[in-house]
Structure formats: C-alpha cells, structure tokens
Amino acid sequence: GVSGTNYDSWDPLTLDSAVFSLAACGTNLFVGGDFTTAGSLPNVNGIALWNGAEWRAMGGGLLTTYDPDWGSSTLTGYTNPIVYSIKTRGNVVYVGGSFNGAVNNSGVTVPVANIAQATWDEDMQRWSWSDLDFGLYAYYLESGFTTPMGKVSSLSIMEGSNLGEYDLIAGGKFYDAGNNPAGWYSYYYPPSFSALARWRIGYPKPASVPEVAITNPPSY
C-alpha cells in the first residue's frame, strides 16, 4: 500500500504561501513557490532548501519588481517572486518562474529574467546565483512596465552522449531569449503562445550557432 504524511501539520515545515515546485537531490528537498518565509527563516523569497532537519536559504532568494499602479509585478496578481519549476544536476540548481533578480549572500542582485541558476560552493558553504544569458522574457506594450515579464513554467534536463554535456530545456510564455532580444512585443499578457528554449551546457561552443535557441516564434 501507499502511506503518507501530512507535512502541513509540522510546524518546522510551515511556509507563508503557496508551493508550486519540488525537487529532491540526495537528502535535500528544494521547494519553490511564491512564499517569502520558510519556518522561522525570513526572506527566502520563492526558493528554499529543506535538509531533513531545518530550512536553509539559497542566498537572498529571488526578487520581482512591484508596480503600485498595477498592484503586482507580473500582471498575474502576485506581488512576490514565483518559482514554478526546479531542476537539479550535481551542485547546480536551475529555477524557472516569474522573477527578475536573484540575490547572493553579499546582497548583490543578479539581473535575470524568469530563469536562473544557483551553484553550491562546498569550500565556502554557500549558494551563488548567476544568470543564464539573462533569461527568457516578453515585453507588454500597454502595461508601461520597463522590466521584462513572461514566465518559465517548466524545466527539463536532457543528458548528452559525453560526460558533462547536457541540454537544459525551458518551456513557458515568452518571446525573447538572452541579451539580444528579437524585438517581439505582446499586446496581451501573458503572451498568447507557448515557447521552448534550450541551453547547451558543457558542449564545445560553436562559432556561429547561438547557445540559446527559441522555438515557436509568433507569426503575423
């Protein structure tokens, strides 16, 4: 048979808002959502680690820009950063969702767009956030927003044939990928079509092929 535990009844596991994603790696459970606190730990901001005994923060978590005129930062009704998907590989954790910054232990914010990676440093015993070629995003023409929007709702890792080579696949609502946007804008939010993007990690970098490929561009 199947047995279960009602984790919501455990005080140490209490989160202050919704959970949208879970990923296990060894004895650690990575939890993503739109929460800001985990147990007694404040300012985890969308992503936290449960090691079986206590919550741990991943730097300062994620950030989003709040716009008082719209009442939210992403036109989805949420005012917090949101993590919809988590994937782990070795000492690296990839997160996708709706956010535009990731905060390191030093307090320095890394600009990102809806996707980011955190790397564990065993010597320093801390997580470090970095961007993936800025990220995946869309601009909404009628919103007056100056920050990229859109969202990454799913992530998957596809292993390559050689050790250390793999593809990170991201799916969601976005028009542009990386620091060189295609210049597509949406009159509707969220964007009215779904897209996929791919990062090739660990492969020799081709001289003329971009690392980020986006599929299903809009047709007019």
C-alpha positions, 0 to 999 in steps of 0.5 A: 500500500501507499502511506503518507504524511501530512507535512502541513501539520509540522510546524518546522515545515510551515511556509507563508504561501503557496508551493508550486515546485519540488525537487529532491537531490540526495537528502535535500528537498528544494521547494519553490513557490511564491512564499517569502518565509520558510519556518522561522527563516525570513526572506527566502523569497520563492526558493528554499532548501529543506535538509531533513532537519531545518530550512536553509536559504539559497542566498537572498532568494529571488526578487520581482519588481512591484508596480503600485499602479498595477498592484503586482509585478507580473500582471498575474496578481502576485506581488512576490517572486514565483518559482514554478519549476526546479531542476537539479544536476550535481551542485547546480540548481536551475529555477524557472518562474516569474522573477527578475533578480536573484540575490547572493549572500553579499546582497548583490542582485543578479539581473535575470529574467524568469530563469536562473541558476544557483551553484553550491560552493562546498569550500565556502558553504554557500549558494551563488546565483548567476544568470543564464544569458539573462533569461527568457522574457516578453515585453507588454506594450500597454502595461508601461512596465520597463522590466521584462515579464513572461514566465518559465513554467517548466524545466527539463534536463536532457543528458548528452552522449559525453560526460558533462554535456547536457541540454537544459530545456525551458518551456513557458510564455515568452518571446525573447531569449538572452541579451539580444532580444528579437524585438517581439512585443505582446499586446496581451499578457501573458503572451498568447503562445507557448515557447521552448528554449534550450541551453547547451551546457558543457558542449564545445561552443560553436562559432556561429550557432547561438547557445540559446535557441527559441522555438515557436516564434509568433507569426503575423 
